[in-house]
């Protein structure tokens, strides 16, 4: 099984400059060893099980919560049996269709 989770952690009540706290969450994701990608809106993590990926999300939220007390979490998940490497494969499919 492949589990893709795109999530966004937003610290609440610390002002507009939240980059340092968001970086802490991304640091947790990168340290997990799971395939991941961060863009302007979300961090996406890929794992083999729901529990594996959600543990990373939980830990990323916890590190931010420890520094600010309130966190907003937006999460989208795609769970599919028998597929691995979808973090890159899904983007490659779109790029293939965009090619002249």
C-alpha positions in Angstrom: 0.0 0.0 0.0 1.1 3.6 -0.6 -0.1 6.4 1.6 0.4 10.0 0.4 -0.4 12.7 2.9 -0.1 16.4 2.0 -0.4 18.6 5.1 0.1 22.2 6.2 0.9 23.2 9.8 0.2 26.8 10.8 1.2 28.2 14.1 -1.5 30.4 15.6 -1.0 33.5 17.7 2.7 34.1 16.9 2.3 36.8 14.3 2.8 36.7 10.6 6.4 35.5 10.5 5.9 31.7 11.0 8.7 30.4 8.7 11.0 29.4 11.6 8.3 27.3 13.2 7.2 25.8 9.9 10.8 24.9 9.3 10.8 22.9 12.6 7.9 20.8 11.2 9.6 20.3 7.9 12.8 19.2 9.8 10.8 16.5 11.5 9.5 15.3 8.2 12.9 15.2 6.6 14.4 13.4 9.6 11.8 10.6 9.2 13.5 9.2 6.2 10.3 8.9 4.3 10.0 10.3 0.8 8.8 13.9 1.0 8.5 17.2 -0.8 7.8 20.7 0.5 6.3 23.5 -1.6 4.8 26.9 -0.9 1.6 25.5 0.5 2.1 21.9 1.7 4.5 19.2 2.7 3.8 15.8 1.2 5.0 12.6 2.8 4.8 9.1 1.3 4.9 5.9 3.3 3.8 2.3 3.3 1.2 2.5 6.0 -1.3 5.0 7.4 0.3 4.7 10.9 3.8 5.4 9.6 2.8 8.6 7.8 0.5 9.8 10.4 3.2 9.4 13.1 5.3 11.9 11.1 2.4 14.3 10.8 1.7 14.0 14.5 5.4 14.6 15.4 5.6 17.6 13.0 2.5 19.2 14.7 3.9 18.5 18.2 7.2 20.3 17.6 5.3 23.4 16.4 2.7 23.1 19.2 5.5 23.0 21.8 6.6 26.4 20.8 3.4 28.2 20.2 0.5 26.5 22.0 -2.0 26.5 19.1 -1.7 24.9 15.7 -3.9 24.7 12.6 -3.5 21.5 10.5 -4.8 21.0 7.0 -4.4 17.5 5.7 -5.3 15.6 2.5 -4.6 11.9 2.1 -4.4 9.5 -0.9 -4.3 5.8 0.1 -3.8 3.2 -2.6 -3.0 -0.5 -2.5 -0.2 -1.9 -4.6 1.4 1.4 -5.6 4.8 2.8 -4.5 6.8 5.8 -5.6 3.7 7.9 -6.2 5.2 11.1 -4.9 7.3 11.4 -8.1 5.1 9.2 -10.4 2.0 11.4 -10.1 4.0 14.5 -11.1 5.8 12.7 -13.9 2.4 11.7 -15.4 1.3 15.3 -15.5 4.6 16.4 -17.0 4.3 13.8 -19.7 0.9 15.1 -20.7 2.3 18.7 -20.8 5.2 17.7 -23.0 4.8 19.0 -26.6 
